[in-house]
Amino acid sequence: MENAEPTAEEGPFLSIVIPAYNEERRILKTLERVLAFLKAQPYTWEVLVVDDGSTDSTAGQVEELARGEQGLRVLRLGHQGKGWAVKQGMLDARGRFRFFCDADLAMPIDQLPRFLERCTAGVPVVIGSREAPGARRFGEPLPRHWMGRIFNGLVRLLAVPGIMDTQCGFKCFSSESAEALFPAQRLKGFSFDVEVLFLARQLGLPVEEIPIDWYHNPNSKVIPWRDVWVMSRDLLRIRLLHRRGRYLGSLEGMTKVKKRQHKV
């Protein structure tokens, strides 16, 4: 993996963005694992926890930890949804590469180099996949699995053909692609992943799926059949926003990405 160190003005090599809403029971354990991994790496980094208006002690716990951990910081927001939190975090991040992950850390953090290897090779959007050849799922209930496959079928039909797993919560972007795509994001809930990948396709940015190990968390905040309905409705909203030209405001940023994009 390429390891060119940026200057202080350019920001760190890697930003990890973790959206969090009422995660007081597991956020410190997650950060302990993430920080231990990063401290063993040769590159510069930052970890940004984006608190989506938690009503518990999530933000306070992270702020207390951050007092003794250089590179860890907190962004407090009013509660508007996971998509909103990820958007604000990815735009506030300063890294050359920007990786967001779920607070439950369902993918072991030691698989992060798989993403960076492809990003540093010039792929602007690299997404973790539970469906790509070589991926492994652990402990996932069959009804939830089939719920995901039904939704993905709708995604491929209506928004992003060819991508087998848009909803895995582990994705990495170059700074240029993040700064072009996330300002155009409109959705604030769980469907934001599809919207961002839809915009990447509109721009012509390569999106690469890589296999990961993924461990089901029984405390997931996704409520299967209710959220599938809401997210399916959002797919139609993406199409409508596109038809009405609501994404055109980011064309200037998108043009910059095209000019700086590496050929893959």
N, C-alpha and C positions, 0 to 999 in steps of 0.2 A: 504494500500500500504506500502510495505517495505520502511523504511526511514533510512538506514544506511548511515551516513555521511562519505564521503571519505576524506582523508587527502589532504592538498594543493598539495602535489606531485602527487596524483592520479588524480587530476582534479575535476571538479564539478560533481554533481549527474546527471545533465541534460544539454545538449547543444541543442539549437535551431538554425538551419541553415536556413537562408532565402536567396535564390538566387534572384538577382534583376538586371533588365536591363531597364534603362530609366523609373524608378519608382518615379520620383520626386514629382508627384502629390499625391501619396498615401503612400509612405514609412514611413513618420513620423507618420501618423495616425495609421498605422499598428503597428509600434514599441511602440507607446503610449499604445495601448491595450495589447500588449504582455508583456511589462515591468510592467504595472499595475498588470496584473495577476501574474507574477512571483514573484513580491515583496510581495505578500500575501501568498506565499508557504513556507513550513518549510525546504525545501531542497536548496542546493547550485545550481547555474545555470550560464550559459553564453548564450549570443545571438550573433551569428556571421552572419553578413550580407555580402554575397559574391557578390560583384559588378562585373557583367559580361561585363566590358568594356563600361559602360554607357557613352553616349555623352551628357547627361544632368547633373543636379546637384545632382543626387542620392547619389553618394559616399561622396560628400562634406557635404551634409545635415546630413548624418549618422555620419560622423567623428565629426562634430560640436556637435551633440547630445551626442556622446560617451565621450566627454571631461567632461561631468557632470554626466555620468551614468556608474558606475562601473559594469563590467560584459558585457558591449556592446562593440563590436569591429567590424572592417571592414577589409575584405580581398579584395584587388583590383586585378582584372585579366584583361587580354585582352579579347576581345569579341570572344567567341567560341561556346556559346550555353548554354541552361539551364542545360543539363546533365553534361557538363564540370564544370559549377559553383557548382552544387550540389556535384559532386565527390570531388572537391578540398575542399569544406567546410566540408564535412563529414570526410575527412582525416585530416584536420587541427583542427577540434573540439577535445576537451579533455574530454568530458563528459562520464560518465559510460553508459548513454543512449543518443542517438543522434536522434533528431527529425527534419525532414525538412518540411517546409511548404511554400506555395506560398505567394508572397508578397501581393496579394490581400486579404489574410486571408478569403477565401470563407467559411471556416469552423470556427465557433466561437472558440476562443482560450480556452474557459472554458471547451471544450470537450477533451482537452489534457489528463486529468486524466484517461480517458478510455484507452488510449494507454499505459500509465505508469503502470496501474493496470495489464495489460497482460504481459508487458515486465518484470516487477519485479516478476511475477509468473513464469518466465522462458522461455517465448516465444521470440526467438531471432529476429523475424521480424514481426512487427504488422503494418498493412496498413489500412488506412481509406477507407471506401467503400460507394459509393452512391447506391449500388445495394443489399447490405446485408439486411436481414430482420430487419426492424426497422429504416432503413435509410430514410431520407427525402430530397427531392430536392425542391428548391424554385426558381422560375423565369427562369427556363431553357427553351429556345426555343425548340420546338419539333424537328426541323431538326438537331440541335446539339445533342440532345439526341440520335436520331437514328444513327447519324454518329458515336457516341461513342459505341453504341451497335454493329454496323457492325464491327468496328475495334476490339472490344473485342472478337467477334466471331472468327476473324482471329488469335488473340492472343492465345485463348484457343486451336485452331486447330494446330498452328505452334510452339508455345513456352511454354505457361504456362497453361496447362489444369486445370480447376477447379476454377480458380480465376476470379471472376465476374467483378472486377474493378481494373485494373492495373494502370490506369492513374490519379487517384485521387492524388492530390499533397500534401498529408499529410501522412507521413510514419515515423515509429520509429524503431530504430535498437539498439541492444546491442552494446557496443564498440567492442567486439570481432567479431561480425558478420559484422559490418561496416568495420573494418580493414581487413577482409578477402575478402569481396565482392567488395568494391569500387576500390581497386587497379586493379582488373580484368576488370572493366568497360571500354569499348572501344567507345561506342556511346556518342556523345556530344550534341545531340538534344533532342527532346521531347520523343523519344523512350527509353531513358536510363532506365526508370522504368521497362519496360519489360525485358531488359537485366539483370538488377540486380536481379529481381525475378526469371528469368531463371537460373541464377547462384546459387541462394539459393536452388532451386530445385535440381540442379546437385549435390550440396553438401549434400542434405538431410536435410536442415534446415527447420523446421516448419515455415510456413507463415500463419498468421491468419488475416482474414478480420474482421473489426468491423464496425458497422453502425455509420454514422455521419449525422449531418445536414449540407447541402451544399447549398450555395447561389450563383446563377449564377451572374457573373460580365460581363456586356456588353462590357467592355473594355479589355476582355481577349486577349492575344497575339496569341492564337491559331486561325489560319485561316482554318475553317473546312475542306473543301474538298481537298484543297492543302495539308494540313498537314496529312490527312488520307492517301493520296497516298505516301508521303514521309515516314511515319511511317510504312506503310505496307511493303514498300521496305526494311526498316530496319529489319523487322521480318525475312526476307530471309537472310539478312546479319548476324544476330545472329546465325542462323542455320549453315551458311557457316563458320563463325569464330569457332564455336564449332567443326565442322567436321575437320577443319584444325588444331585443337589443340591450338588455339590462347589464350585460357583461362587457359591453364595448368600452367602458370607461378605463379599463386597464390595458388597452391596446398599446399604449406607449411603453409601459413596462414590459409587456409581452414581446414587443419588437426588440427591446434590449436583450431579452433572453435569447431570442433567435440569433442575434448577432454574436453573442458570447458563448453560445452552446457548443460543446465539443461534439464532434461527429462520433457516433457510436458504431 
